[in-house]
């Protein structure tokens, strides 16, 4: 048995999606919410009632085609997508290199922090960054976030001890979250509504590649003379190549060009920022540590959950009543909670995130534990899942841009994802690779049908002035689901496997067994030959629990999709950007 770690990095979001940055409300066609409207028209979300209607092509008629074209446009897109690629790569690359890190620094007790630090940095900052991108120049903010991400990567690569590495991972998470939202903002700022779904497909392609290649690249670095530090240094190389484009070719995109920076900083909801960061910090630590470093019922975990709950209650009250801020300037779009369709999109993208992360993290463990593959070979076996998912993400974006029809993608995709994950739940120790490829292909097709769509649909349901909020709202569902699903599934797997193996091998302590499952030490090499088959079955049953969570996620999307409004997203065919 060739064991690798079950602990994984749960932070980052999957499948980036562009943010529409229509910063020209004054030029927008009249809507049903405008007193001056004289005809029926648009798809704006009423900020009071939360109701939404269909999308009007008139809105896009008022938007000029993008001014960046040709070679400059290609360079800009390639440069900013490269940062998206390495942010997604960082999500999965650590899962493979962390055994070497722990062994070098002799710090198994700090393993959860290596995982949680990235999550803390990204999840807690997403609302803050989202609000800033709605106020300040997206180019400047994006460059700042790239610098933070690169600084964190440099700190991780050169870390002399585990504490410095944890700080570096936190910095990467903070900068990466802002860089992620920046990519969405910049791409959408320079595309029209007509061409936007195609770029959604492009970002999905890049994100899927980065996520899938993480274990492969990490395994390659770990096995080579370069060592694990190059898993972080590689970000600096690509970032350096893209720097001239960021600085000299990337245009500015100012949501409020007539306001000074001082005035804009005053509008920020600082109380909301502090409360939201506190809520997500404590909640993320509770989920990340529960069942792994502390029992779920321990005082530490309960205290973190209680603190998180209090922060969320205070944040909810402060946002609802606009204390210390105004309804227009508050951090969280409270009105979106009253909109059924936006809430469905929020839940759907969260479930889709879980349906991607779970196979990507746990299928390689199956191949390593039960088929004896090394980390690199196990990562390669994910290719059928990743390729089919990416292809259908791209198909979804292209077809939606042509037809404007979105709701069947959720229903059909969720059904296929449910069937695929149900079949994965049935695999045993002797299931052939080709059979598993068939199951993962079905799951990949289903997930790809809808996982990317929520951003484009949500953006089309709101006013241009509310797009930044809508994007932050959907992104929050994405990041939160990734953290929660991976933390729960990892805890289920570790606890189930540990308890089962301890019953088979009573002479070992829980810490010894859990360390062995996580890929450290020589615990499993001492298993008697007569117990190997039973231990394999215990590991298989523990891994199977993960697909129960995946089936629940797919079922949720399927049921919710039945309640989506049956409307078309209307795009004006006369408006386009051109390459």
Phi, psi and omega in degrees: 000128180251104188262142175232166189295143174268342178288135183224158176281123188251013195281311205267162181283158175243150177065083178292154182216141186291147176260129176285123181250059176283099184260027185234062180302325184295333182265359185287148176296148181302146179238176181294347179267353180268131179297334182274358184294137180241355178220168187291156176190279226234195189243027185287148176269121179291124187290348180263312185266337182079007181283152181227153177230186184287167185270134179261136176290342181299327181301317182286335179298332182279350182266130179287155172301156182295143184276340181271121183221177174063217185296321180298316179296318179299315180296318180297312181297315180297320183292313183286329176291332177296323177292325175296321179299314184282335172293319178289325178299321181294341179293322188248344185291329183291330181300332182269324185271347186295331175301319178294322179296312181296320179295319182293319183265356179051054187223055179300328182294341181259009179304315180302326180292326177299325180280313188286330185303317180296319178296315180303315182295319186277309185295318184290339185258354189297318180294321180297310180296320180301320179291320180297320180292341175276355183243317191252174179298120184297326180297313181296315180298318180298316179297319177300317181291322175299318179298316179298317179297317180292322177297318177297320179296318178297320179295320178295315182296325183261006187303127178275345180206175185293325181298317179295321180297320179296318177298317179298318179295323177296316179296320176300318179296316179297308180292323182296320179298316178292324178294321179299309179295326178296319177300316179299315183294315185291317180298314183287333179294334185246018175234153175272165181298330181294316185269351188300317179301330178293324178285335171299316177298322179295316179294325176295320177300313182295316181295318179297319178297315180298316180296317182289323184279348180307304179297326182290311180294318178299318178296323179294316178296318182297324183276346184262178177287344180298319178087171186293335184297332180287348172296337177258322181297332181299332177297324181291323181296310182290323177298322178294323178293327181274346185304315179301325179291316179301319187280321192247336184252335182287119181286162175281154177218098186254116180295324183229076188292341184270354181260142177283160179300322180298317179294321181292320178297327180292334182280348184292138179277084186292324178296317177298321179300311182297315182294319181292317178298317178299319181296314182285326177299307182292321179294319180294319178295321179298313181291320182290326183268336184298127178078355181247300178259329175233146175298152181301328181268009182287160179298324181296312182291317179298318180297319179295319178296319179296314179299317179298317179298317179296318178298317181294320178297313179298319179296317180298317178294316181297321180286321182296318183260003178054044176289137178062017177202195177233161179303327181283335187252356182296156189288321187253135180282082184304324183297335181292332180296336180275354181262115184303313185293320178294323177293322177296317178296322177301311181292325183291319180290328175295316178294320178298323177298316178298321182292341175270311185296320187299309177295322183297325181273322191261336174297317175301326178295320177301311182293327180285313182292314195253339177250359175072022180282154171277176185299320182293314181295321179296321178295322180296329182290354175276352187305315180301319179296312184293314183297312181295322179296314181296317180301316183282336170297317181292318178298318179302314180297318181292315182291320178297325180291335180272320188256332185075004181269128185235328189295325180296333180299322179291314184293308181293316181299316180296322179297315179294319178296322178297314180296315181299316180287330175296321177293322177297329178296336184271353185293152178236188185298326186262006180299134183288156178299320183296323177294317179295322177300320178297317179295316182290328176297317178297316178295321180294318178299312182298315181294319180296336182296332187225347189296335184265344195282336190299324180295311182298319180292314181296319180298329181279353183262357186236167175294154176305324181289345181255004184295319179300318177296315181299319179295316177298322180297311181290321178297324178299318177298322180295307183293317182298317181295321178299317180294311185294312184296318181289323179293316180294313182295320179296319179294318178300314182296309182299314183292317179296313181295317182297312181298318182293317182290324178297326178290332177277328182234074187294350182280358183247152179278165179297319181297321180294317180293315181295322177296320178296317179297326181279359172097016184244141177080188184245031185303310188286343177288344181264005180290130177300145182303327182290344183256352186299314182298318180294321178294320177300318179295323178295317178295320180297315180295324179293318179294327182296333180300331182298322184285343171295316177297321178295320179295322177297317180298314179295320179297321179298315179297318181300313181294314182295327182298334180291342183256001176292146176296137181269076181233161177259142172276116187265128177239141179280114184295345182280347184258130179198166184264317185083148183273000000 
